[in-house]
Amino acid sequence: MLPGETIPLDAVGYKGGRSVGVITGLGGLAWQSSNDRVARPAGPAVTAGEIGQALVTARRDALTSRPAEVRVAGAIGEDLVAEPRRLRIRVGESVRVGTDVIVSRGGTDLSRQVTVYPALKDVVRYDAATRCLVGVAPGTTPVSFIWGKSLTDMFVEVVAGGVLEGQVVVEPSSVILAAGQAIRPRVFVVGKDGFRHDQTEAATYLKPHKEDKNVSPWQMVRFVHDNTGLKALYRYGGTVDLIKRLIAAGFPVVIEKGFQPAGEDWMGHYLLVMGYDDSQQRFLAYDSYLGNGSGNGLPHPYSIFDENWRHFNRVFIVVYEPSREMELRNALGGYADPAYGYQIALETARAEVAQNNSDKWAWFNMGTAYTLLNEYENAAIAYDQAFQLQLPWRMLWYQFGPYEAYFRTGRFEDVLLLADTNRNITPYVEETYYWKGVVYAAQGDAQAALRELDRALYYNKNFVPAQEAKAQVEAGTFQVAAAR
């Protein structure tokens, strides 16, 4: 170290010869130096003083760590170095400085101290909160790392995202933590070739609270727009023929559907549809729960596929490269206009109700279609009918049209009743608190509104409708925005 430099330290615990992780955050740790004039600890950090050598230890109760040697010199001949020197990532993929990229000088890891500066932020951006470099758009850019007067560069090449085939892995797979301990979990897609594609940023942004029960289609689309160089859209009222047309045009499709694995009650689930076989009357899809059929896709017969898909009003998502927008519009046909899909969803639901007046999914879909078309009185009537037909108890974990329909028709007590019922099942749905907050805001109770909106943001700090509503309540300009 050079005089005046400060470097953080970590204490790592061991039990039975095996690491139990970083314990720096545990209470009762005391840091000591053999020579405070050379190396002065201040909590888990050491500042270099005069030239010389010192040993720094961490002590907790009767346990003392092995000493860390600190040498302070008037000059350091070694240069700042970043490894690897060149990196290739996909659009939307992230790599962490300090784990995947190491910046060091003379054997000292400075990854957590350096300032990180991508030259082309439209190709790679740096997220200081997670210390991750994130691929934004195809291209190559130098990334500079600065520490004091030292600077080093690496080159990052970003390639088009495409569809990742492989297994989702969270590391570590299991851990036991004491109070105050912390780890940084990572999310990877491990491809067939064994290459590990880091998806940590997408996972932590979309579900910042580990217990969050749902990510809605609009949230995924917004993430793509805000954090990658790709584009995305979602539509309601899709059809089997439309999905086949999109796949034939080279656009894999994500759908949300009902799902009930063995031993479980009904829940929502996403499916990536990447092929179809008319001779067998089935789609081929990747399923994060059931697998990907050794990369060939799992079969989903058209009839069963559509029955489960209609539980979510046949909503679908397409992620695409901006250069292919006109191709996608041609494949979508009328669905290029979201309102077209709303109308198709409404007509389909009405036809299904005409065929079976006790079809709870059709009534609920009718309510959602009317809500999307801003016909709230009709939507409320349809939702009333759906609730009388015993919807699954997890329904309001995923679909929130009833809140909006009842709110827009002045049925505030019904909104609060639905929200309280859902909250009593699970507290981990941010929309529950959002809709309570907007009811209180509409009633003029700013304090109660802010309390509920803060709760929504506690469970999802990136939930834009709650962010906007809170700002409006604080400014006295509240206007409700639909969380969809």
Secondary structure, DSSP 8 states (H G I E B T S, - for coil): --TT-EEE---EEEETTEEEEE-TTSTT-EEEES-TTTEEE-SSEEEE-SSEEEEEEEEETTEE---EEEEE-S---S-EEEESSEEEEETT-EEEBTTTBEEEETTEE-TTTSEEEES-TTTEEEETTTTEEEE-SSEEEEEEEEETTEEEEEEEEEE------EEEEEESS-----TT-----EEEEEETTS-EEE-HHHHHHH--STT-----HHHHHHHHHHHSS-EEEEESS--HHHHHHHHHTT--EEEEEEE--TT---EEEEEEEEEEETTTTEEEEEBTTTB-TTTT-EEEEHHHHHHHHGGGTT-EEEEE-GGGHHHHHHHHGGGGSHHHHHHHHHHHHHHHHHH-TT-HHHHHHHHHHHHHTT-HHHHHHHHHHHHTT---TTGGGT--HHHHHHHHTT-HHHHHHHHHHHHHH-S--HHHHHHHHHHHHHTT-HHHHHHHHHHHHHH-TT-HHHHHHHHHHHHT--------
